[in-house]
Amino acid sequence: MKKLFLAAAIGLFGLSNAQIQKGNYMVGGELAAAGFGLNEGAGYQVKISPNAAYFVQDNWAVGGYVDLGFSGAKSSSTTFDYGVGALTRYYFSPGEAGVDNLLKHGRFYLQGKAGIGGQTTSDGGDSANGLDLGFGPGYTYFITSNIGLDASLNYNGNLGFGNRGTTSNLDFRLGLNIFLPSSKAMSNVKDEY
């Protein structure tokens, strides 16, 4: 019984290092985004961006994402946003590059995205389809050793090949990620108990 309790305690309140080690997986995404456009006629924006990534090294994950969302303004029609591509995320260790963590169970990170995406409008007007690029800083607070809440500020650009050409915006995103240990880590836990 003591071993079971100890295993559960380690799983719930473990160090915020174990989940971002080489060989682990990150699955989740940004569940809400509030956008502030930089272009003329900017308004609101709401997105869902599921993602999955694999930690190729400690603190560094590489994977893919899908963007789905809509936006609009008082004086214009609704716009549907879409995209798919690759992402990379690097978590800073405490003290690395002059970055210190705000809370004991959290980490700052930088994230970059590149893929194909675009926008279509409800009135059949301008569209922008092309190369999606994005980057920005963020912070993950680990509420358990395997679940992290994200907050980030991202610059997003679409180098459009459609009617509208290049577009860009800044957005604040909130998200949730689940960190899954590799089979090697799971076998070590089973061997230990």
N, C-alpha and C positions, 0 to 999 in steps of 0.2 A: 504494500500500500504506500509506503514511504517513497519507493522508487517511482511509482505512478504519479504521486503528487509532485515530486521533484521534476520529472519530465514535463508535466503540465506547466509548472512554474517557469521552467526554462523556455518553453514554447511561447508563453504569454509575455514574459518580462525579460527576455534575453537581450543581449547587447544589440544596438542598432548597427552592428557591423556584419553579423552573420548573414543577413538577407541580401547583402550586396556583394557577395563573394563570387569569384569565378565559378561558373557552372550552374548558377541559380537562374531562375526565370522570374520575369516581372509581367503580370497580366493585369489589365485594368484600363484606365484611361481618364480623360477629362470629361466630367459629367455635366459641367456647366461652364459657360464662358460669357462674359459680358464684354462687348467690343466697343471701342471708341475709334471711329474711322478717321483717317488722315486726309481722305479725299473730299472733294466738294459734295455736299448732299449726304454726308455721313449720318448714321442713325444708330439703331440697336443691332445686336447680333447674338444669337444663341446657337451653341454647337454641342455635339456629342462626338468625342474622338476616342474610340477604343484603340488600344495598342497592346502589343506583346513584344517582349525583348528577352534576350539571353545575355548573361554577363560573361563576356569574353575574357575579361580580367577583373580583378577586384576593383570595385567602384565604377566600372565601365560596361554599360549595356548597349547592345545593338539589336534592332528589331524593325518592326513595321507598324504602320498606323492606318486608320481610315477616318476621314473627316466627313461628317454630315451635319448640315445646319441650315438655318434660314436667317435672313436679316431684312431690314426695311427702314424706312424713314417716313415722316409725316407726308411729305410731298412726292413720294415715289412708290413704286410697286414693290412687292415682296421678291426677294432673291433667294434662290436655293443654292447652297454651297456644297461641293463635294470634292473629295480628294483621296488618294491612296499613295503610299510611299514608304520610304525608309526613315528611321529615326536613330539617333544616338544620344545617350545620356551619360554624363560623368558626374559622380557624387564626390564632393570634396571631403577629404579626411580632416578632422579637427586640426587647425593650424596650417593646413596646406594652402599655399599661395596667399597667405595672409587672411584666410577665411576661417572664422571661428563659428561654431554652432550656437544658435540662440538657446536651445533647450537640450537637455541631456539625450533625449531620444529623437533627434532630428538631424538632417543633413541638408546643406545647400547643394544645388546641382546646376549644371548648364546643359541645355538640350538643344539639339539641332534636328531639323527635318528637311527632307528633299523628296519630291514626288511629282505626280501629275494630278492636276485638279482644275477646278473652274467654278464658274457661277452662271446660272441662267435666271432670267427674270420672268415674272408671271405675266407681264404684258408683251413678251416676245421681243423686247428691246435689246440693248447691248448685252453681250455675253463676253466672258473672259475665260478662255481655256488655255492651259499651258503649264509651265514649270512652276510648281509651288516650292517656295523656300521659307524657312522659319527658324528662328533661334531666340533664346532668352534664358534668363536665370529663373530658378525656382527653389522651393524649400519643401522637403518632405518631413512630416512629423509622423513617427511610427507609434501608432496607438497600441499595437502589439508587435511582436517581433516579425510578423508576417503581413501586416496591413499598414499601409502608409497613406496619409492624407496629404495631397499636394496643393500648393498654391504657386502660380507662376505668372510672369509678365512676358509676353511673347511679341516679337515683331514678325509679321507674316507678309510675304509678298507673292504675287502671282505674275510671272513674266508672260503675259497673255499673248495668245496667237489669235484671239477672237476680235470682235468689233471694238472692244473697249481698250485693249492694250494692257499695260502694266497697272496693277492695283496694289495697295499696301494698307496695312492697319496695325494697330497695337491692341492687344486684348489681354485681359486678366482672366486666368483660368483656375478652376478648382477641380480637383480630381481625386481618385481613389485607385490605389494599386495594391495587388496582392503579390507577395514575394514567395515563390515556391522553391524549396530547396531541391538541389539536384539529387539523383538517386544515390550518389556516393555519400552525401551528407545524411540522408535518411538511413542508409545502411549503418553508418557510424553510430547513430542514435540507437538503432535496434540492437547493435552489438553491445553497446554500453549498458543497456537495460535488459 
